[in-house]
Amino acid sequence: MMNEDVSKVLIDEEVIVRRVGTVAEKILLDFTGEEILVVGILKGALVFMADLCRRLPVPLQIETLNVASYHGGTQSSGVVEFLDGKSLDVAGRQVLLIDDILDTGRTLRAVKDSLLEMGARKVKTAVLLSKVKERAEEVNADYVGFEIGDEFVVGYGLDYQGRYRNLPYVGVLKEEVYETKG
């Protein structure tokens, strides 16, 4: 049923698995000698974060932040909200910040800046997807799984109104799905 709402598979499961391994190898080159604090942005980054962390055979701790900027739609609202209000103990630590997609840049910029303000010694960013487009905030991810066009995608953690996160691939959602349900 969910597969019928997808117009095309953009990145299949096998390709994602291989690329996650490659991203992990790059991360391991930059994070050496001490524990990594992995911070995932909920909920979209969960699948990517879980697969990536299993490929990092080093001491690490995992935290999450509940942040929203889409609020159920297909476009960013332009406002990044920290929903759970928690503060992380990042002082003096090296942090790997993980998100599902780099689109406008607002979320990644706001969370990275916040972690640095809390005293993180180093913050590197990893995203599964980076849209090739002009961003509202000038920010680039340190580690990118895939660059994609400016299409609305779901699967592998990415959602539309809370659905489709469990698809094992990244696909383009049919416009009529979000036009009729939006």
C-alpha positions as CSV (number, residue, x, y, z in Angstrom):
1,M,0.0,0.0,0.0
2,M,2.8,2.5,0.9
3,N,4.8,1.5,-2.2
4,E,1.8,2.6,-4.4
5,D,2.2,6.2,-3.0
6,V,5.8,6.3,-4.3
7,S,6.4,7.5,-7.9
8,K,9.9,6.2,-8.1
9,V,12.7,4.7,-6.0
10,L,15.5,7.2,-5.9
11,I,18.0,5.2,-3.8
12,D,17.5,1.5,-3.2
13,E,18.2,-0.4,0.0
14,E,21.4,-2.1,-1.2
15,V,23.0,1.2,-2.3
16,I,22.1,2.8,1.0
17,V,23.7,0.0,3.0
18,R,27.0,0.3,1.0
19,R,27.0,4.1,1.3
20,V,26.4,4.1,5.1
21,G,29.6,1.9,5.3
22,T,31.5,4.4,3.3
23,V,30.3,7.3,5.4
24,A,31.3,5.4,8.6
25,E,34.8,4.9,7.2
26,K,35.2,8.7,6.6
27,I,33.9,9.5,10.1
28,L,36.4,7.1,11.7
29,L,39.2,9.0,10.0
30,D,38.2,12.2,11.7
31,F,37.1,11.0,15.2
32,T,40.1,9.3,16.8
33,G,41.3,8.8,20.3
34,E,38.3,9.5,22.4
35,E,34.6,8.8,22.8
36,I,32.1,10.2,20.3
37,L,28.9,11.7,21.4
38,V,26.4,10.9,18.6
39,V,23.4,13.3,18.6
40,G,20.5,12.4,16.3
41,I,17.8,14.7,15.3
42,L,14.4,13.1,15.8
43,K,12.6,11.5,14.3
44,G,14.0,11.4,10.7
45,A,17.6,10.6,11.6
46,L,16.7,7.4,13.6
47,V,17.1,4.8,10.9
48,F,20.3,6.4,9.4
49,M,21.7,6.9,12.9
50,A,21.1,3.4,14.0
51,D,22.7,1.9,10.9
52,L,25.6,4.3,11.0
53,C,26.4,3.8,14.7
54,R,26.5,0.0,14.1
55,R,29.3,0.7,11.6
56,L,31.4,2.7,14.1
57,P,33.4,0.2,16.2
58,V,34.6,2.9,18.7
59,P,33.4,4.1,22.1
60,L,30.3,6.2,21.7
61,Q,27.3,7.5,23.5
62,I,24.0,8.2,21.8
63,E,21.6,11.1,22.5
64,T,18.7,12.6,20.5
65,L,17.1,16.0,20.1
66,N,13.5,16.5,19.2
67,V,13.5,19.3,16.7
68,A,10.9,20.3,14.1
69,S,10.7,22.7,11.2
70,Y,8.3,20.9,8.8
71,H,5.3,20.5,11.1
72,G,3.7,17.8,8.9
73,G,4.0,19.6,5.5
74,T,6.3,19.3,2.5
75,Q,8.0,22.7,3.0
76,S,10.0,23.9,6.0
77,S,8.1,26.4,8.1
78,G,11.3,28.5,8.5
79,V,11.2,28.2,12.2
80,V,13.2,25.6,14.1
81,E,11.7,24.5,17.4
82,F,13.5,22.5,20.1
83,L,10.5,20.4,21.2
84,D,11.8,18.6,24.3
85,G,13.7,21.5,25.9
86,K,16.5,19.2,27.1
87,S,20.1,20.3,27.4
88,L,22.9,17.8,26.6
89,D,26.1,17.5,28.4
90,V,28.5,18.2,25.5
91,A,31.1,20.4,27.2
92,G,34.6,19.6,25.9
93,R,33.3,16.6,23.9
94,Q,33.5,15.7,20.2
95,V,30.0,15.5,18.8
96,L,28.7,13.8,15.6
97,L,25.4,15.4,14.8
98,I,23.2,13.3,12.5
99,D,20.2,14.4,10.5
100,D,18.2,12.8,7.7
101,I,18.2,15.5,5.1
102,L,19.9,18.9,4.5
103,D,17.3,21.0,2.8
104,T,17.0,24.7,3.9
105,G,19.9,24.4,6.3
106,R,18.0,25.9,9.2
107,T,17.8,22.8,11.4
108,L,21.4,21.7,11.0
109,R,22.6,25.3,11.5
110,A,20.4,25.9,14.6
111,V,21.3,22.6,16.3
112,K,25.1,22.8,15.5
113,D,25.2,26.3,16.8
114,S,23.4,25.3,19.9
115,L,25.8,22.4,20.6
116,L,28.8,24.7,20.2
117,E,27.1,27.2,22.6
118,M,26.7,24.4,25.1
119,G,30.5,23.9,25.0
120,A,31.1,21.1,22.5
121,R,34.8,21.1,21.5
122,K,34.1,19.8,18.0
123,V,30.8,19.3,16.1
124,K,30.8,17.4,12.8
125,T,27.6,16.8,10.9
126,A,26.4,13.8,8.9
127,V,23.3,13.7,6.7
128,L,21.8,10.9,4.7
129,L,20.7,13.2,2.0
130,S,21.7,16.7,0.9
131,K,19.5,18.6,-1.6
132,V,21.4,20.4,-4.3
133,K,19.7,23.8,-4.0
134,E,20.2,27.3,-2.6
135,R,19.7,27.2,1.2
136,A,18.2,29.6,3.6
137,E,21.2,29.1,5.8
138,E,24.8,28.7,4.5
139,V,25.7,25.3,5.9
140,N,27.2,22.2,4.5
141,A,27.3,18.7,6.1
142,D,30.8,17.2,6.8
143,Y,29.5,13.8,5.7
144,V,26.9,13.3,3.1
145,G,25.3,10.0,2.1
146,F,23.8,11.2,-1.2
147,E,23.1,14.4,-3.0
148,I,19.6,14.6,-4.5
149,G,17.5,17.1,-6.5
150,D,14.9,19.2,-4.9
151,E,12.2,16.5,-4.7
152,F,10.0,15.5,-1.8
153,V,11.3,12.2,-0.6
154,V,10.2,9.6,2.0
155,G,11.6,6.3,3.3
156,Y,14.6,5.2,5.4
157,G,13.5,7.5,8.2
158,L,12.0,10.4,6.1
159,D,8.3,10.9,6.4
160,Y,5.2,12.6,5.2
161,Q,2.8,13.3,8.1
162,G,4.5,10.6,10.2
163,R,4.2,7.9,7.6
164,Y,6.6,6.1,5.2
165,R,9.6,6.2,7.6
166,N,9.8,2.4,7.5
167,L,10.3,2.0,3.7
168,P,13.8,0.4,3.3
169,Y,14.6,2.8,0.4
170,V,14.4,6.5,-0.4
171,G,11.6,7.3,-2.8
172,V,9.8,10.2,-4.3
173,L,6.3,10.6,-3.0
174,K,3.6,11.1,-5.7
175,E,2.4,14.7,-5.7
176,E,-1.2,13.6,-5.6
177,V,-0.6,12.0,-2.2
178,Y,0.5,15.1,-0.5
179,E,-1.9,17.4,-2.5
180,T,-4.9,15.4,-1.4
181,K,-3.7,14.6,2.2
182,G,-1.9,17.9,2.8
